[in-house]
């Protein structure tokens, strides 16, 4: 699923056969239902990249419909979950700057994974909504909301990298942490300290033996060596994030571009 999102290409996993036949005798758990919903996202990205601008209104409607269904899924998930899904504790990470003084604690790693997957992909959906909204209209998604989702991801990371989670937790942290870091990087001075915090976490992952953490960290800062090791530019190039970002100010005049960037970076009323 993650590979399909990164490549911005729809996957066979979204076909009716894959969604239905394996589950005729075995009901899906909530996390698997969420995955089914999220598998629609790569198809939207692919259509963004290939269809003319005249198709943007229908793509925007698909994004808003998907967002509504995912949020409805989360409401049902929370209502049927025994006890609080997460709670706040003081952070014990010695990271400078101390951007996130509190952390989320979860009852199980499965609950943590469900939440960070939910938050990370809401970031992508909101980014797509911003891109697809005409410059003359007020977007139904805002940079402030994206920033808050990225912050929630970061507050969950300490749970993942705890020694009790061994290597499984840190591996689950890579995808949502990658999403959060990209958000902060693109918010200018507002996200600078949070970006440094994320970079420090990637260093911690490397120190704890998660070699992929070092590779992902290099990709984050668009290292030529990382490109050589990875084989393609991946998320550091136009394959993914540049395409997500460019629409935030595309089809707008110079004055409108300046206004939108100022709102995005300054935490205004949205884009």
N, C-alpha and C positions, 0 to 999 in steps of 0.2 A: 504494500500500500504506500509506504513512504517513498519507495523508488518511483512509483507511478506519479506521485505528487511532484517529486523533484524533476522528473523528466517532462512533466506537464503533458502526459499522454494517458488516455483512458486505458483501463486494464480489463482483461478478460474476467477478472474477479467480480466485475460489476454486472456480468450477464446473469439472466434469470436462472440458468442452470446452476451456476456456482453459488448463487445466493440461496437457492431453495433445495436442490436435490440432496446435498450432504446432511441436511437438517430435517429430513422427513420423519426420522425416528428420534432425533435428539434435539430438544429445544435449545435455542441460543441463550447464552448468558448476556446480561446487559452490555458488557464491553464488546461483544461480537456484533450486537445490534448497532452500536455506535460505529464500529468499523464499516459496516455495510453502508451507513449514511455517508461516512467520510469518503468512501470509494467513488462517490459521485463528483467529488471536487476535481480530480484530474481531468475529467471530461470537460468541465467548465473551463479549466485553464487551456486545454487544447483548443477549444472553440474560440476562446479569446484570441489566441495566437493565429488562427487560420481563417476565421470568418470576418467579413467586412464590418465596418463600424455600424452599419445599419442593423446588424444583429445584436448590438449591445443592449437595447432595451429588453429583449427576450432573455439574454444572458443575465442581466441584472435581476430580472424576475426569478430566474432559477436560483440565483445566489440567495435572494431574500427568502425564497421558499425553503431552501436547504437550511438556512440559518434558523428559521422558525421551527422546522422539524427537529433539528439537533437540540435546540433549547427546550422543546417539548419533551424530547427523550431525557434530557438532564433533569427536568422537573419531576418526571416519573421515577427516574433513578434515585433521586434524593428522597422522594416520598416513601419509597419502599426500602430504603437502606436503614438497617438498625443502628441507631446511634449517630453521632455527628461524623460526617465523612472526613473531616480534618479539623484541627484546632491549632491555636497559636502557642508557640513557646519562644523563649529567647534563643537567639542564635549563639552557637559556640564557635563559629568559624572565625579565625583571626585573619580577616581579609581587609586590606586597605584599598580604597576607602570603604568604611562600614555602611554600605548603602542600605542593606536589608538587616536591621537589628533583630527582626523576628523571623521565625521559620514556621512552616506548616508541618505538623505531625499527622500521620495517617494511621488508621488501624491495621492496614495490610499494604503490601507493595502493589497488589492488584488495584486497590482503590486509588493509590497514588498514580499509577500508570494511566488509569481511566481518566483522572482529572487533568493530568498534564497533556494527554492526547487531545482531550476536549478543548482545553485552553489554547494549545498551539494551533489547532486547526481553525478555531474561531478567529485567530489572528489572520490566517490566510483568507478566510471568507470575508472578513471585514476589509482587508486590503483589496480584494477583488471588487467589493461593493464600491469602495472609493474610486477605483479605477474606472468602473463602468458607469458611474453617475455622471451625467452631462455637466459641463462646467457651469452652466446657467442654473443648476439646481443644487439645493442643499443635500449633501449626502446623508443617508441614514446610518452611516458608520463614521466614526471620528477617530483621529489620531489619539485622543485622550483614552478612548476605550481600548485601543490596541496597546498603548503603553501600560495600562492597568493589567491587561491579560499577561503581558510579558513579565510584569513584576510578580504576578501570582506564580508563574512558572519558576522564577528565581527563588521564591520563598519555599518552593517544594524541593529544590535541588539538594539541600542539606540532608534531607531524609534519604535521598537516593545514594549519596556518597558516604553515608555512615558505614563503618566497618561491618556492621551487622548485615548489610545488604550484599557484602562480598563483591563479586564482579558483576552480578546481575543488575543491581541497582544502577551503578554508573553507566552501564550500557544503555539502560532505558532512559537515562538522563540526556544522552547526546542529542537526540532529535528535538525535544522541546527546548533545550538550552540553546541549540543552534538557532531556532526560530526567534527566541527572545533576544539573543545577541544581535541578530540582524535588525530587529526592530529598534533597539537602542542606538545602533550605529547610524541609522537613518534619521534620527531625531536631533542631530546636531548637538549643541551644548547641553540641551536638556537630558540627553541620554549618555553623555560622556562618562560620568562616574559609574553608571550601571554597566556600560560596556567594559570598563576596566575590571569591574567586579566579575563579570562573566569570564573574562580572559584569565583571571586568577583561578577560577574554578576549573578551567581547562588544564591549567598547570597542576592543580591538585589531582585531577584524573590521571594525568601523565605520571605523576609521582606514585600513584597507587597501582601502576601497572597496566592502565588502560591505554594501550599504544594508539588506538584509534583516536583517542582524545587529542593527542598531539597532532595527528594528521588533520583532524577537523579544525583545530585551532589555527593551523597554518592556512587552511582554506579560507577561514574567516578573514584573515588579513591579506588574502590574495597573493600568497607567496608563490614565486615561480617554481620553487622546489616542491611545494605541495601539488602544483599542477602536474609536475613531472611524475610524482609518486602516485597521484590519483588517476592520472591518465587523461582526464578532461578537466576543464575549468569547473564544471559542476555548479554548485550553488554560489560560487564566487563570480560567475560570469552571467551573460545574458540568458543562459538556459533557464534561470529561475528568478533570482531576486531583482535583476534589472528589469525584467518584464513585469514583475509585480509592482515595482516602484514607478516606472515611467508613466503609467496611466494616472498617477496621482495629480500630475500637472499637465498631461497631454491635452491637446486641442484647446489650449488656453493662450491668450495673448500674454505679452511680457508682464503687463501690470497684474493680470490675474495670476500668473505664475508666482510673482512676488507675494501677492496676498495669501495664496494657498500655502506657500512655504513658511511664511511668517506664522500662520495659524498652526501649521503642523509642529513647528519647532517650539513655538511659544505657548502651546497648550491652549489655543483659542477655542472657538466654538465648533471646531470640526473643519472638514475640508469639503 
